[in-house]
Each structure stands twice: as structure tokens, then as C-alpha cells.
Amino acid sequence: MSTTPLAVLDLVPISSGSNATEALRNTIDLARQAERLGYARYWFAEHHLNPGVAGTSRRCCWR
């Protein structure tokens, strides 16, 4: 029987009362936990122009 590798798709949401730095710290914690649990991949959802989501594309879009 073959197994299907598991993956995480992370939106990196910025919680109410939080900021992008804290959201990214939470993402790092989640990625480390996923690695410990044996997940094969960690994906980041890309959302442009959404102030409730942290990510690399956000900076380029708000210039």
C-alpha cells in the first residue's frame, strides 16, 4: 500500500490585534511542528492586496 505525502497550505493570517511579525512567527512555529510530524511540504498561499494576510507579495503591492 502506498502512502500519500501530507502537506500544509498556510495563508499566514494576521489575527485581530496582531501584526505581520507575529503572524510570521506563528507560521514558523507551525512549519516546525509540521516538520516534526512528518509533513512532506509546506506551501504558502499567495494573496495580493489583503491587509489581513502577511507575506512577501504584500510589501510589493502596497508601495
Secondary structure, DSSP 8 states (H G I E B T S, - for coil): ------EEEE--B--TT--HHHHHHHHHHHHHHHHHTT-SEEEE---TT-TTB-SHHHHHHT-
